[in-house]
Amino acid sequence: MTSQESIPKHVADVDYWISRWENNETSWHKDAIQPCLLQHFDKLIPNKKGSPKPRVLLPLCGKSLDLLWLADQGCQVVGVEGASKPIEEFYQENNLPFDTQTVLDPNTEAKVKCYYGRDRDIKIYQVDLFAISASLIGEFDAIWDRGSLSAIGLYIDNRGSRYANLLVSLLKPHGRYMIENHHYIEDPGPHRGPPSDVPEKVLRELYGEMCEIENLEVDLPAAPSQDNPRPFVTAYYVMHRK
């Protein structure tokens, strides 16, 4: 596994991502539905017909259009995001009236700001991802993790294991967990992310004891850019609890 010293500790903290949003340094955001979600939705929600409205969690959701698309498919959608700017922009840019309320985690008594659509079943909690729990946001039939694991600095302070355990704890026994991962083709040298390098071996180390893991697809290497000077592949998996 990559050493903990390879990524500065402040990188991938909530304040880091808030700064990226405030400065419009958001090259990861796409104004389109993620193609893997469109193609493999039936594997994420295999028994949607005839069942209660499935609950879907999007960790570190930003202002992803996947939120709106999943709601249009009849899902109850919940996002978690540390920065207020993308949450408000999501509702505003999609012409979705919204309200806010402060909710209390009954276990920790922490107060969390929650945004919710007036006419769309989309809630977004503005909170540090590691502060969420089932007592605050409930359990889910599905989790769509579009690069969240790659963004948290998983090699710092055992964050990867903490993250995996937390997310799986939010999944109902029958639930599915679809994830987008990034893996550098060659040693990225001083550029260690984000996105962090998450080869399949690391993914299986994090989730393998808790989940069955199925490979879905692998995208061609992304072209080098200012944010990501080293090419990487994007791989997709779907998991379910053992």
C-alpha positions in Angstrom: 0.0 0.0 0.0 1.1 3.5 -0.7 2.8 5.1 2.4 0.9 7.5 4.5 3.6 10.2 3.9 2.9 10.2 0.2 -0.1 12.6 0.5 0.0 15.7 2.7 -2.5 15.2 5.5 -4.5 18.4 4.7 -5.2 17.1 1.2 -8.6 15.4 1.1 -9.7 17.0 4.4 -13.0 18.8 4.3 -11.5 22.3 4.2 -9.3 21.3 1.2 -12.4 20.4 -0.8 -14.3 23.4 0.3 -11.5 25.5 -1.0 -11.5 23.7 -4.3 -15.2 24.4 -4.8 -14.9 28.0 -3.7 -12.1 28.5 -6.3 -13.9 26.6 -9.0 -11.1 24.0 -9.2 -13.5 21.2 -9.9 -12.2 19.3 -12.9 -13.8 16.1 -11.6 -17.3 17.5 -11.9 -19.1 16.5 -15.1 -22.3 18.1 -16.5 -23.6 14.7 -17.5 -24.9 11.5 -16.0 -22.1 9.0 -15.3 -22.2 6.4 -18.1 -21.4 3.5 -15.8 -24.5 4.4 -13.7 -26.6 4.4 -16.8 -25.3 1.1 -18.1 -25.3 -0.8 -14.8 -28.2 0.7 -12.9 -30.0 -2.7 -12.9 -27.0 -4.1 -11.0 -27.2 -1.3 -8.4 -30.9 -1.6 -8.0 -31.7 -5.2 -9.2 -35.2 -5.5 -7.7 -36.7 -2.0 -8.1 -40.1 -3.0 -9.6 -42.7 -3.9 -7.1 -40.5 -2.9 -4.1 -40.7 0.1 -1.9 -38.9 3.2 -3.1 -35.2 2.3 -2.9 -32.9 4.5 -0.8 -29.6 5.4 -2.6 -26.6 7.1 -0.9 -24.1 9.2 -2.9 -21.0 10.0 -0.7 -19.2 13.2 -1.5 -21.8 14.0 -4.1 -20.9 17.6 -5.0 -23.5 18.8 -7.4 -23.6 15.6 -9.5 -26.4 15.2 -11.9 -26.5 11.6 -10.9 -28.6 12.8 -7.9 -31.3 14.1 -10.2 -31.3 11.1 -12.5 -31.6 8.6 -9.7 -34.6 10.6 -8.3 -36.1 10.4 -11.7 -35.8 6.6 -11.6 -38.0 6.6 -8.5 -35.3 6.4 -5.9 -35.1 8.2 -2.6 -31.8 9.9 -2.9 -29.5 11.0 -0.1 -26.2 12.8 -0.7 -23.4 13.7 1.7 -21.1 16.7 1.0 -18.9 18.8 3.1 -19.1 22.1 1.1 -22.3 24.2 0.9 -21.5 25.8 -2.5 -22.1 22.7 -4.7 -25.1 21.7 -2.7 -26.8 25.0 -3.3 -25.7 25.1 -6.9 -27.2 21.7 -7.5 -30.6 22.8 -6.5 -30.3 26.2 -8.2 -28.8 25.1 -11.5 -31.5 22.4 -11.8 -34.4 24.7 -10.9 -35.3 22.7 -7.8 -36.9 24.5 -5.0 -35.4 23.5 -1.7 -35.5 24.1 2.0 -33.0 23.5 4.8 -33.3 22.3 8.3 -31.0 21.4 11.2 -31.1 17.8 12.1 -29.8 16.2 15.3 -27.9 12.9 15.4 -29.6 11.1 18.2 -26.4 9.2 19.1 -23.9 12.0 19.1 -26.2 15.0 19.5 -24.3 16.6 16.6 -26.3 19.2 14.6 -26.1 18.9 10.9 -27.5 21.0 8.1 -29.8 19.2 5.7 -31.0 20.4 2.3 -34.1 18.8 0.8 -36.0 19.3 -2.4 -39.6 20.5 -2.1 -40.8 18.4 -5.1 -38.0 15.9 -5.6 -37.0 13.2 -3.2 -33.4 14.4 -2.8 -31.7 15.2 0.5 -28.2 16.4 0.9 -26.5 16.5 4.3 -23.7 19.1 4.6 -21.3 17.3 7.0 -17.9 15.7 7.2 -18.3 12.2 5.7 -16.7 10.5 8.6 -19.3 12.1 11.0 -22.2 10.3 9.4 -24.0 7.3 10.8 -27.1 5.2 10.3 -28.6 7.0 13.3 -28.3 10.3 11.3 -29.0 9.3 7.7 -30.5 5.8 7.9 -29.6 2.6 6.0 -29.6 2.2 2.2 -30.6 -0.2 -0.5 -27.7 1.1 -2.7 -24.6 3.2 -2.6 -23.2 4.9 -5.7 -19.6 5.9 -4.9 -18.3 7.9 -7.8 -14.7 8.4 -6.8 -15.3 9.2 -3.2 -12.9 6.5 -1.9 -10.2 8.0 -4.2 -10.8 11.5 -2.7 -10.5 10.9 1.1 -6.8 10.3 1.3 -7.3 6.6 2.2 -3.7 6.0 3.1 -3.7 8.6 5.9 -4.6 7.7 9.4 -6.2 4.4 8.4 -8.9 6.4 6.5 -9.4 3.7 3.9 -10.5 1.0 6.4 -12.5 3.5 8.4 -14.3 4.6 5.2 -15.0 1.1 4.0 -16.4 0.0 7.4 -18.5 3.1 7.6 -20.0 2.8 4.2 -20.8 -1.0 4.5 -22.4 -0.3 7.9 -24.9 1.9 6.1 -25.9 -0.8 3.6 -28.9 -2.9 4.2 -28.3 -6.7 4.2 -29.6 -7.1 0.6 -28.0 -3.8 -0.6 -25.6 -3.1 -3.5 -22.6 -0.9 -3.5 -21.2 0.4 -6.9 -17.9 2.1 -6.9 -15.7 4.1 -9.3 -11.9 3.7 -8.6 -8.7 5.2 -10.0 -5.4 3.4 -10.6 -2.3 5.0 -12.0 -0.6 3.1 -14.8 2.8 3.9 -13.5 4.3 5.2 -10.3 2.8 8.8 -10.1 6.0 10.0 -8.4 5.4 13.1 -6.3 1.8 13.4 -7.6 -0.1 11.1 -5.2 -3.5 12.5 -5.7 -6.2 13.2 -5.3 -7.4 11.1 -6.9 -5.5 8.5 -4.8 -4.2 5.4 -6.4 -6.6 2.5 -5.6 -5.6 -0.6 -7.4 -7.9 -3.6 -7.3 -5.7 -5.3 -4.7 -6.3 -2.4 -2.3 -10.0 -2.4 -2.9 -10.2 -6.1 -2.1 -8.1 -5.6 1.0 -10.6 -2.9 2.2 -13.8 -4.6 1.3 -13.1 -8.3 0.6 -13.9 -9.6 4.1 -17.2 -7.8 4.2 -18.4 -8.0 0.6 -18.5 -10.0 -2.6 -16.9 -7.9 -5.3 -17.7 -8.1 -9.1 -15.7 -6.4 -11.8 -17.9 -4.3 -14.1 -15.7 -2.4 -16.5 -12.5 -0.5 -17.0 -12.2 2.8 -18.9 -9.3 3.7 -21.1 -6.5 5.8 -19.4 -7.4 9.4 -18.8 -5.3 11.9 -20.7 -2.8 13.8 -18.5 -3.9 17.2 -17.3 -2.8 19.9 -15.0 -4.7 18.3 -12.1 -3.6 14.8 -13.0 -0.2 14.8 -14.9 0.0 11.0 -14.7 -2.4 8.9 -16.7 -4.7 6.6 -14.8 -7.4 4.1 -15.5 -10.9 4.2 -14.0 -12.4 0.9 -12.9 -15.9 0.1 -11.7 -17.1 -2.6 -9.4 -20.3 -3.7 -7.7 -20.4 -5.2 -4.3 -22.9 -6.8 -1.9 -22.6 -7.8 1.7 -21.6 -11.4 2.5 
